[in-house]
Amino acid sequence: MKLAERVGQVPPSLTLSIAAKAKAMKAEGIDVCSFSAGEPDFDTPAHIKDAAKKALDEGKTKYGPAAGEPKLRAAIANKLQVENGLSYKAENIIVTNGGKHSLFNLMLALIEPGDEVIIPAPYWLSYPEMVKLAGGTPVIVSTDASTGYKITPDQLRSSITPQTKLFVLNSPSNPTGMVYTPEEIKVLAEVLVENDILVVSDEIYEKILYDGAEHLSIGAVGAEIFDRTIISNGFAKAFSMTGWRLGYLAGPVELIKATTTVQSHSTSNVCTFAQYGAIAALEGSQDCVEEMRQAFAQRRKVMLERLNAIPGLFCPQPDGAFYMFPNISKTGLKSLEFCDKLLETQRVATVPGIAFGADECIRLSYATDMESIEKGMDRLDKFVRSL
């Protein structure tokens, strides 16, 4: 069978494959400490589940509008207005099957062969592959710890060509946990406006911040950048709703109509009763979000201290999300070999940095319980000292 060439251009998701391998080992009775999946270990808050159950009981089980339930689109627009200073209306919103799907819809609706998309590295591993599947060209701009793994205005400016159509911004970042300051966001916005470049801001981790770090949505900087901004977000991380597959895209009406057309021919509407859980997430108490954030903050402190106490490893302090991105170059191993040996010998699952465009690093998620973190750090320490 001859498959389409586009499929051969992209690898399967390495994070999902490693997480699946770790789960399979656990199912076999093997004691695995898994730091691979970016999935909160908390249950979805009760009031959100109750809202979905109520929707089921009320018969919210039929097809719905491809762009999403009107009440949810309005709730998302209100959230963006109140929390982020973005003047969107319900017509500027499409509800998607997770944040990943919102970005995939965007690339299919916006990117054509010949278009370039600037992506700072380290990057979330699906960004470049989505661009390729849409026929575009990802332009990878490498960053390092000296700039906090953040692209500088000069780097952005020098990467722009006549073919540049879109810039991908992710803050707080997966995989590094770094957060662009409001000042840094404003300067990047200036470069984008000067060159008339669109930006998609992936804000899925916006509520998971530490030590006074502040999230500024780039579209709130001013009217000119707002006109060039597209927002991707979802409910998975802040509300521990990963399996619900609920995300959204916000942007100009013309773009939202285009992504709705794409979605109408691929998935149709998002699960109807699940959307009522999302409404409850937005309109209900946010105490659950803060409780989870505080737990992540404690885990972050412990994992960071343990990592930086291991000879040969160095990890900068993340300001958001729930990931560590330590440099392993002093061990003499590249990331894939390091992770394979660590899982094989010590039963610790991590993700190779090569998946994120940084082969000298590995990613660890601390969205797991403290006991697993302590045990996993003991095993990692033992592994590195044995090299």
DAQUI-V884259 format. One line per field, one symbol per residue. ss: DSSP state (h for helix, s for strand, l for the rest). A space follows every 50 residues. Layout:
ss=???
This chain:
ss=llllhhhhlllllhhhhhhhhhhhhhhlllllsslllllllllllhhhhh hhhhhhhllllllllllllhhhhhhhhhhhhhhhlllllhhhssssllhh hhhhhhhhhhlllllssssssllllhhhhhhhhlllssssssllhhhlll llhhhhhhhllllssssssslllllllllllhhhhhhhhhhhhhhllsss ssllllllsllllllllhhhllhhhhllsssssslllllllhhhllssss llhhhhhhhhhhhhlllllllhhhhhhhhhhhhlllhhhhhhhhhhhhhh hhhhhhhhlllllslllllsllssllslhhhlllhhhhhhhhhhhhlssl sshhhhllllsssssllllhhhhhhhhhhhhhhhhhl
